[in-house]
């Protein structure tokens, strides 16, 4: 089942990252700022190819300083020096160790940057407090995320490949979801299928939910066993060359599906089709959500649709845009979003169906 395991990752091309930083430089110049300190791991990787993940949730692999006129500096600790050298000019690597915040602050001031933008959504309060003792930090939001909204051709190719692995896994699930298999056991089998198919890791912990548990949109697989004559909601994704997939299907295990299951699936697919038929550049995120919401409303079940229609996907499983009733913005060519309406009933279960969709110049394409 392994798909193209030897293909080279286009995002490791230093020219790709350099072009992205040039776009960020233009944004800095337009906003009148000299530099920005990138601390969010996915943004750091998008701009440099360095360390998609931080080592632990309470640790950092480092930061990237992108300046309006160059050079761009990778700031990290000795553990990552050899990794940094493989993709970054050594003269533009700053290694900090003890008293890192003082060292970083003095280094940046020495570059003529006593004042610098920082990513307010990702820098911890503690790091901000310690670093701001040595340099003035100005909050910012969306500088890099806005660049990541529309995927370039290399990213779209990687998302297609990641989605292909996901489809291959989904095609195997009828052999996995059998009576006696618990949710947790099925989740482990699914993780193995992703690894065997070429994924480096899961995009997120797999969701496998039987009957009433499927009413929880983010159910955690547990000891509940699949039976002959039950529904099973499966929401899974894997990461291929850095890029995530995310798809949901709801299965019936056993003989003839119940009438309620069939009716619920029909309503969910109808709502999804209504959204898919209308997705195109210029459609607002709220309008996309309302296409599905209104389809449910015609059946009197809109209250059972309890989340957004979907979300952007790329280096992160959940990234902008959000197709929610509260989101601002419009769809544009190159955006890749999920379309995943669902209906949830605590006394019975839930049904969700999810595709990854590329917004094209004149519509949308299911990946």
URFEN-V796267 format. One record per residue. PHI is phi as a letter, one per 20 degrees, with the letter a starting at -180 (none if undefined). Layout:
((PHI) (PHI))
//
This chain:
((none) (f) (d) (l) (f) (e) (f) (e) (e) (f) (f) (e) (f) (f) (f) (f) (f) (f) (f) (f) (f) (f) (f) (f) (g) (f) (f) (f) (f) (f) (e) (m) (d) (e) (a) (c) (d) (e) (d) (f) (g) (f) (f) (g) (f) (g) (e) (c) (n) (e) (l) (f) (d) (f) (f) (b) (f) (d) (c) (c) (e) (p) (c) (c) (d) (d) (d) (f) (d) (m) (f) (d) (d) (e) (d) (b) (d) (g) (f) (d) (f) (f) (f) (f) (f) (f) (c) (c) (g) (f) (f) (d) (d) (d) (d) (d) (c) (f) (l) (f) (f) (f) (f) (f) (f) (f) (f) (f) (f) (f) (e) (n) (c) (f) (c) (b) (f) (c) (e) (f) (e) (c) (e) (f) (g) (f) (f) (f) (f) (f) (f) (f) (f) (c) (b) (f) (d) (d) (f) (b) (b) (n) (g) (e) (g) (f) (f) (e) (g) (d) (f) (e) (g) (f) (f) (f) (f) (f) (f) (f) (f) (f) (f) (f) (f) (f) (g) (f) (f) (g) (f) (e) (f) (g) (e) (e) (e) (c) (g) (n) (f) (e) (g) (f) (f) (f) (f) (f) (f) (f) (f) (f) (f) (f) (f) (f) (e) (o) (f) (f) (a) (f) (f) (a) (g) (f) (d) (c) (c) (e) (l) (g) (f) (f) (f) (e) (g) (d) (g) (d) (g) (c) (e) (f) (e) (f) (c) (f) (o) (b) (e) (c) (e) (c) (c) (b) (a) (c) (d) (c) (l) (n) (d) (e) (c) (a) (b) (c) (c) (c) (d) (d) (d) (o) (f) (f) (f) (f) (f) (f) (f) (f) (f) (f) (g) (f) (f) (f) (f) (f) (f) (f) (f) (f) (f) (f) (f) (d) (f) (a) (g) (n) (f) (f) (f) (f) (f) (f) (f) (f) (g) (f) (g) (f) (f) (f) (f) (f) (d) (m) (c) (g) (f) (e) (e) (d) (b) (f) (f) (r) (b) (f) (b) (a) (f) (c) (f) (d) (b) (g) (e) (d) (e) (c) (f) (d) (f) (d) (o) (c) (f) (b) (g) (n) (f) (c) (c) (e) (c) (b) (f) (b) (c) (c) (c) (g) (e) (c) (q) (b) (c) (c) (c) (c) (c) (e) (c) (e) (f) (d) (f) (c) (r) (b) (c) (f) (e))
//
